[in-house]
Amino acid sequence: MTVKITGPVPVLHTPVTADGAVDEAGLERLVDYLGQKPIGGLWVLGTGGEDMNLTYAERLTVAKRVVAANRGRVPLVMGAGFFCMEDSLTFMRDIADLDVAAIHVMPYHPLFSLDRLEWFYKKLADECPQPLWMYTSANWCRHVPPEFVTRMKGYPNIAGIKYSTSNAVHVGKVAALADENFNVLSAVVSTFYVSLCLGVDGGTSSVGGPLPEVMIELYQHHAAGRHEEALRVQRKLNAFLNAWPKGPSQDNFLKAAEEKYLLHLRGVCGPYTTSYYRSCNVEEQRTLRRIMEEYYPELLTTT
């Protein structure tokens, strides 16, 4: 059964200990911290959760711990994106009995043709025990044009797409495909307001981990027709993001180090990153604390 997901959908980070092991207690605190807020769901084991740096066993541990900690509070869209397609299929079967709303798969094959990508998603949809979401970002796979999404919509068991691009024209075309049986979420937090105006059902972001209140406020203003207020929230958020130290993202690409340090400031989990990625150094931590105090001081006292 397809579950319609709307509103802010934080990408769930994967807390780890200083030695790189999955921090299961921290993961449970993070799920509890987010699950008490008016969010549309959680995007689990996505790129912002550093899924590509986790082993199969670690991902299975994360999936089980998240479902147990969530206790059915919010819909979970669980990731099963592996470079090896057989691992994706096996993972789907291994979590078939867990309480998840859907499964998402990022195709970690940037040189796939669109014809082959269509075969890939149809193969997964045919075998997936839960509704399947497509998950696209040109940072990780071939750019998917709106025409591809149009072609895929309506294929049995394909329930939605996380469409990650700053191309507003393409977002608008894909958003127009959303209906009760097909979900469309955006994924660029700096254009969340624009995407909502174009008609997406909601938006995912790893920034929604440390700053869920900001995404919630923006979404609620938009839903109530308070567009000037929504735009004010978006511009403040963008200014905050632009002030982040540049070093971690230059080294890691992902913003996991910065976001995990902000979660650490909020008392949720440690500041450590996985495998290939580095954590913020002392100077970068000072910068993040300073701009957090400048832009969102009220959130530093919230746990």
N, C-alpha and C positions, 0 to 999 in steps of 0.2 A: 504494500500500500504506500503510495507516494505521500510524503509529509511536506506541506508547503512551508517554506522557511522565509521569514521576512525580518527586516531590521538589521541591526549590527550583529555580526557573527565573528567574534574574535578568533584569530588563528591561535591555537593552543601551543605555547612553547613547551619544550621538553626540558625540565630542570635536570641538571646533572650535578654531581658532586665534584670536588676539586680534582679528583683522579679520573673523572670522565664517566663514571657509572651513572645510570639513571637514578635520580633522586626520587624514589617512590613517595616518600612523605611530602616532599616539596610539590610533586605532581598533584597529589591529593589536595593539598592546600590551595594550589592554583585553580583546580577545578571548582573547589568550594567557594573560593573568592569570586570567581566569575559567575558561577551558577546561581548566586544569590541576587544577581543584577538582572534588569529587564532586557536581556539580550535575545536574539532570535535563535541562537544555537552556538555550537562550537565546531570549528574546523580543526580536526585532529589529524596528526601525522601529515601535515602539509610541509611545504618547503620552509615556511617560517618556523616550523617546529623541528627543523634540521633533520627531517626524515631520512635524507640521503646519507647522513652520517651515522645512522643507527643500524645495528645488525637486525636480522630477521627476528631473533629471540628478543631483542630489546624492544622492537616495535610491537611484538605480541604482548610483552609485559605492559607497555604503555597502553595499548588498547584495552586490556583487561582492567587495569587500574583506573583508567578514566571512566569506563562504564560503571565500575563499582562506586567510584566517588560521586559520579553524576546523579545516580539514583533516579534516573528518569526525569530529572528536572527540566532539561532543555534538550532539543534534538541534537544528536551528534552525527556529523558527516565524517566518516573515518577513512583515512588514507590507506591505499594499497598500491602505491606507485613504486615499482621496482624496475631496475633496468632489465632484469630477466622477467619476461611475461609469465613464465611458469610460477615464479615466486608470487606474482600478483594473484594468480588464480588459486594457488595454495593458501595464501593469506586470507583471501575471501572466504574460503571454505573453513579455515581455522577460526574465524570470528563470526561464522554464520549464526551462532546461537546467542551472540551478544546483542544487547539492546541499543542498536544504532539505527538512525533514520535512513541512512544511505551510505554508499561507499564512493569515494572519489579516487581517480587515478590520473596522476600527471605522467604523460608519456615522455620519459627521459631519453628521447631519441630525436635530437634536433635536426637530423637530416632525412627523416621520414618524408616521403611524398604525402600529399593529402589523401590520395587514394589508399595508401597503405595505412594511414592514420584512421581512415574510415573503417577499414577491415579490422584494425586493432580494437577500436571501441565497440564495434558490433560483436566481435569475438568475446570480449569481456562481458558485454551486456547479456549475451546469450547464456553465460555460465555464472553470472553474479547472483548470489542468493538474495541480495537486497537491491533496491533501486540504485542505479549507477549514475554518477555525475561525471561529466567531462570537466577537465581542469586544464586551462591553457594559459600560458605566459610565454612570450617570446624570449624571456630570460632563460628558459629551460628547454623549450621545445620549439618546433616550427610555428610561426605565426599562423593563427587560424582566422581566416576572414569570416565575416558574417554569413556569406553564402554556404560555407561548410556547416555552420551551426544550423542554418535553415534546412539543409539536406539531412542532418542527423536527427533533428527534432521529429518526434513521432515514432522513431524506431523503438520497438518494444523494450521496456526496462531502462531506457535512458530518461532520467528524471530531471536533469538540469545541467547547468554549466556555471563554473566560476570563470568569468571572462575578465582576464587581467590585461588591460591596456590603457594608456592615456589618450588613445585616439577616440575622441568624443563621438565622431561620426559612426565609427564601428560599434561603440557602446550603445548608441541610440538604436542602431539596426538590430542588434542582438536583444536589447531590452524589449523591443516591440514583439519578440517571440514569446515572452513570458505569458503564461496563463495558469490555470489551476493544475495542470498536469505537467508543466515545464517551468522550473525555477531558473531565474537568472540573477546571479550575484556579481557585483563588481569587486575589484580587488586593489585599486589604487587609492589609498586613503586621502591623498592630497586632492583628489577629484571626487570624493564621496558625495558632496552636495550636488555637483554637476550630474553625476550618474543617477542620483535619486530623481533629479528633475527630468532626466531622460527616460525614467520608468523602470529602473531595475527594482527587484524585490527587496534588496538589501545589499550590504557590502561586507566583505571579509577584510581583515587586516591584522597583521601581527602587532601593530600599534594598539589594537584593541585589547591586548593582554595587559600591558601596564596602564593604559589609559582608556578603559572601557567607558567611563563616565562621559568622556568627550564625544565619542562616537554616538553614544545613547542620546546625549543632549542635542547633537546635530540632527539625528534622525527624528527625534520627537518634535523639534521645531519645524522640520520640513513636513512631517505628517500633519501637523496642526495648521499648516499654511503660514507659519511665521518665517517667511523667507529671508527677511533682513537679518533676523536673529541667527538663522541657520548659516547664512553667509558669514556673519561675524565669527561664529564658532569655527568655521572652516578656515578663515584667514588667520585667526589666532593659532590654530593647530599647525598650519603651514609655516608660519613664522617660527614656531617652536621647533619644528622638524628641520628647518633650514639652519638653525643655530647649533645643531648637533655637531660634535667633533667629526672630522672627515676620515681620520685614520682607520678606524675599525672597518668601515664599509669599503674603503679602498683595499684593505687586505682580505676581507671576508665576503664582500659583495652583500650578503644578507646583513640585516640590522640586528641580528640575534644578540650580539654583545651589548649594544646600547640598550635594547629593550629588556634584556635580562638584568642589567644593572638597575634600570628603573624599577623593575619588579622587586629587586633586592632592597631598594630604597623604601618600597612600600611594605616590606616585611613579608613578602610572599615566598620567595625562593632565593637561592644563591645566584651570584653573577656569572657563573661559569658556562662556557660554551663547549660544544662537542668537537672532538676529532680534529678536522682540518682548521677549524676557526679559532681565533684568539679572543680572549676576553679584553675588556677595556683596561688600559693601564691607569695608574694613579691620576695623572693629569687629565685624562679623558673622563674619569669618574668625577673629578672636581668640576669639570665643565658641565657635565650632565646634571649634577646636583645644583649648580648655580642656575642653569636655565630652568630647571624644574621649579626652583624657588621663585624665579622671576615670573614664569607663566602660569604655573599651577601649584602654588604653595599649599592650597587647601587639600590637595591630594596626598601630600607627604604625611599628613596626619591620619589618612584613611587606610585601614587594613581590611 
